[in-house]
Amino acid sequence: MHTSKELGASDFEYRSNGQSVTRREVMPSITPTDRIGVVMGAPTEGIDAGNFVLSCVTAFYDCLRDSSKDFFEYPDYFTFQTTASPADYRMLDIYPDHKNVVTEPETEPLVQAISDRAIDILLVPNWDSSSSEIAEITRRSAERQISHCYQYAGPERLSDSDFSIELPRHLVEDWYQTTAESGSETSEANRQTVLNADTERISQRFCRIGLERALGSLPASASN
């Protein structure tokens, strides 16, 4: 809940085609009941989706403020990590710890885990899309529940991005650094470029995609 006191909607800048745009032009509206899932292969890969998550977290707390002056709640946002040593994303207000979900590196159990948590906004990494072998009942569940899909990646790795989200570095760098250091598999080599860039603002890029492409871009799909 610490972000509710340290971030505000005015801290975010959204850009598309080189122009400043509003949040509602590029992102879904957020309600207190929305459930967001960020899929990743490497434990710290999800840091590249951090600005998107924090934008949604901020919108979530704004919704709570509209209905109550006092609250002690966390959004139902999850990470899905195909690793035995997951990173801890509590600094992005993905909390308690059980919301960092460890899954097998296979498409079927990964999609099952996503559907079991009724995710309706799904973020997947910029992996090469491939065919995904999913049981029909699992696919139908995903189709019924997931309404928005986005692909994320480091700034050099997503050529067809629809929009970017920027935040002042001094507000979030320590949160991202703590997250990067929380995974036992994390090495200096695989820490995200966002932590090393010498800029005053952290900019991350995103592309809205369809569900089929999202399912084909799951980290597990490459090994199926």
Secondary structure, DSSP 8 states (H G I E B T S, - for coil): -THHHH--GGG-EEEETTEEE-HHHHS----TT-EEEEEESSTTGGGGGHHHHHHHHHHHHHHHHHH-S------EEEEEE-SSS----GGGT--SGGGEEE--SSHHHHHHHHHHTT--EEEEE----------HHHHHHHHHH--EEEEEE-TTS-TT-SEEEEEEHHHHHHHHHHHHHH-TT--GGGS-GGGT---SEEEEEEEEE-HHHHHHTSGGGGG-
